[in-house]
Amino acid sequence: MKELFIPLVLEKKEYHFEMKVGSFSAIIEYLQSKDTITLIQTGTDPVMEGWGATTAIIEKTIAYIDKNNLRLLPLCPLVITYLRIHPEWKKLVVDIVSNRFAP
């Protein structure tokens, strides 16, 4: 899935990021304050399990946060796991939790 270009859509009214493949979707629910995005949980259609959809949406969402000069507060366990594997994104994590992602 990561090799294909599937756009990340920000659904502000529904407070989630979304990627769609046909009628299937992967989402990350969020809350946003002035300069911080809190990632709450991910969800993927069962049909998409094993496609790498969850990893892809996490990667694209973190890239969006970086591109828009925002800070990240990860509450979703899958996002936390991703950040532990990819410590290069620690720079985005709010100071209150950033030490939890040390290599």
Contacts in CASP RR format, 6 or more apart in sequence:
PFRMAT RR
TARGET T0000
AUTHOR 0000-0000-0000
METHOD contacts of the structure
MODEL  1
MKELFIPLVLEKKEYHFEMKVGSFSAIIEYLQSKDTITLIQTGTDPVMEG
WGATTAIIEKTIAYIDKNNLRLLPLCPLVITYLRIHPEWKKLVVDIVSNR
FAP
1 21 0 8 1.000
1 48 0 8 1.000
1 51 0 8 1.000
1 52 0 8 1.000
1 53 0 8 1.000
1 56 0 8 1.000
2 52 0 8 1.000
2 55 0 8 1.000
2 56 0 8 1.000
2 59 0 8 1.000
6 19 0 8 1.000
6 20 0 8 1.000
6 21 0 8 1.000
6 56 0 8 1.000
7 19 0 8 1.000
8 17 0 8 1.000
8 18 0 8 1.000
8 19 0 8 1.000
8 57 0 8 1.000
8 60 0 8 1.000
8 61 0 8 1.000
8 64 0 8 1.000
9 17 0 8 1.000
9 18 0 8 1.000
9 19 0 8 1.000
9 20 0 8 1.000
10 17 0 8 1.000
10 64 0 8 1.000
11 17 0 8 1.000
11 18 0 8 1.000
15 29 0 8 1.000
15 30 0 8 1.000
15 31 0 8 1.000
15 32 0 8 1.000
16 27 0 8 1.000
16 28 0 8 1.000
16 29 0 8 1.000
16 30 0 8 1.000
17 27 0 8 1.000
17 28 0 8 1.000
17 30 0 8 1.000
17 57 0 8 1.000
17 60 0 8 1.000
17 61 0 8 1.000
17 64 0 8 1.000
18 25 0 8 1.000
18 26 0 8 1.000
18 27 0 8 1.000
18 57 0 8 1.000
19 25 0 8 1.000
19 26 0 8 1.000
19 27 0 8 1.000
19 53 0 8 1.000
19 56 0 8 1.000
19 57 0 8 1.000
19 60 0 8 1.000
21 48 0 8 1.000
21 51 0 8 1.000
21 53 0 8 1.000
24 45 0 8 1.000
24 47 0 8 1.000
24 48 0 8 1.000
25 44 0 8 1.000
25 45 0 8 1.000
25 48 0 8 1.000
26 42 0 8 1.000
26 43 0 8 1.000
26 44 0 8 1.000
26 45 0 8 1.000
26 48 0 8 1.000
26 53 0 8 1.000
26 54 0 8 1.000
26 56 0 8 1.000
26 57 0 8 1.000
27 42 0 8 1.000
27 43 0 8 1.000
27 44 0 8 1.000
27 57 0 8 1.000
28 39 0 8 1.000
28 40 0 8 1.000
28 41 0 8 1.000
28 42 0 8 1.000
28 43 0 8 1.000
28 57 0 8 1.000
28 58 0 8 1.000
28 61 0 8 1.000
28 76 0 8 1.000
28 79 0 8 1.000
29 39 0 8 1.000
29 40 0 8 1.000
29 41 0 8 1.000
29 42 0 8 1.000
30 37 0 8 1.000
30 38 0 8 1.000
30 39 0 8 1.000
30 40 0 8 1.000
30 61 0 8 1.000
31 37 0 8 1.000
31 38 0 8 1.000
31 40 0 8 1.000
32 38 0 8 1.000
32 70 0 8 1.000
35 69 0 8 1.000
35 70 0 8 1.000
35 71 0 8 1.000
36 70 0 8 1.000
36 71 0 8 1.000
36 72 0 8 1.000
36 73 0 8 1.000
36 94 0 8 1.000
37 65 0 8 1.000
37 70 0 8 1.000
37 71 0 8 1.000
37 72 0 8 1.000
37 73 0 8 1.000
38 73 0 8 1.000
38 74 0 8 1.000
38 75 0 8 1.000
39 61 0 8 1.000
39 72 0 8 1.000
39 73 0 8 1.000
39 74 0 8 1.000
39 75 0 8 1.000
39 76 0 8 1.000
39 79 0 8 1.000
40 75 0 8 1.000
40 76 0 8 1.000
41 75 0 8 1.000
41 76 0 8 1.000
42 54 0 8 1.000
42 57 0 8 1.000
42 58 0 8 1.000
42 76 0 8 1.000
42 78 0 8 1.000
42 79 0 8 1.000
43 54 0 8 1.000
44 53 0 8 1.000
44 54 0 8 1.000
44 57 0 8 1.000
45 53 0 8 1.000
54 78 0 8 1.000
55 82 0 8 1.000
58 78 0 8 1.000
58 79 0 8 1.000
58 82 0 8 1.000
59 82 0 8 1.000
62 72 0 8 1.000
62 79 0 8 1.000
62 82 0 8 1.000
62 89 0 8 1.000
62 92 0 8 1.000
65 71 0 8 1.000
65 72 0 8 1.000
65 92 0 8 1.000
66 89 0 8 1.000
66 92 0 8 1.000
70 92 0 8 1.000
71 92 0 8 1.000
71 93 0 8 1.000
71 94 0 8 1.000
72 89 0 8 1.000
72 92 0 8 1.000
72 93 0 8 1.000
72 94 0 8 1.000
73 93 0 8 1.000
73 94 0 8 1.000
73 96 0 8 1.000
73 97 0 8 1.000
74 80 0 8 1.000
74 83 0 8 1.000
74 93 0 8 1.000
74 97 0 8 1.000
80 100 0 8 1.000
80 101 0 8 1.000
83 89 0 8 1.000
83 90 0 8 1.000
83 93 0 8 1.000
83 101 0 8 1.000
84 101 0 8 1.000
87 101 0 8 1.000
87 102 0 8 1.000
87 103 0 8 1.000
89 101 0 8 1.000
90 98 0 8 1.000
90 101 0 8 1.000
90 102 0 8 1.000
93 101 0 8 1.000
END
